[in-house]
């Protein structure tokens, strides 16, 4: 998974959810 600045369509959302779930 590459961290792209414009990856907030599918990977970005999943990535952010994963980080938030791990940051609880």
trRosetta pair geometry for C-beta under 8 A, 3 or more apart (Angstrom, degrees):
i j d omega theta_ij theta_ji phi_ij phi_ji
1 11 6.2 168 -152 -157 107 127
1 15 7.0 161 164 -88 144 117
2 7 7.5 168 93 -57 75 155
3 7 6.9 -140 -161 37 37 140
3 15 7.7 141 -111 -162 82 164
4 7 3.9 107 60 -31 95 109
4 11 7.8 74 33 76 100 135
7 10 7.9 -67 -175 54 78 62
7 11 4.7 -36 173 73 115 113
7 12 4.6 154 118 -53 67 94
7 15 7.5 47 118 9 116 141
8 12 3.4 -84 -107 92 44 167
8 13 6.8 90 -170 -45 58 70
8 16 7.9 35 -130 -24 86 131
9 12 6.5 81 14 24 38 110
9 13 7.4 -69 119 -10 16 105
10 13 6.4 -57 -151 32 20 104
10 14 6.6 9 155 -7 58 111
11 14 5.9 -62 -146 45 32 107
11 15 5.6 33 157 -24 69 112
12 15 5.7 -56 -141 38 25 111
12 16 6.1 22 159 -19 64 107
13 16 5.9 -55 -145 36 27 107
13 17 6.2 27 155 -20 64 107
14 17 5.7 -54 -146 36 30 110
14 18 6.2 32 153 -22 64 106
15 18 5.7 -55 -151 34 29 112
15 19 6.4 26 153 -17 65 105
16 19 5.8 -53 -148 37 33 109
16 20 6.1 30 153 -19 67 107
17 20 5.8 -54 -144 38 30 108
17 21 6.1 31 155 -22 65 108
18 21 5.8 -55 -146 36 27 110
18 22 6.3 16 156 -11 63 111
19 22 5.9 -65 -149 44 29 104
19 23 5.8 20 154 -17 68 117
20 23 5.6 -63 -138 43 30 106
20 24 7.1 54 154 -53 61 87
21 24 6.3 -29 -163 -14 32 115
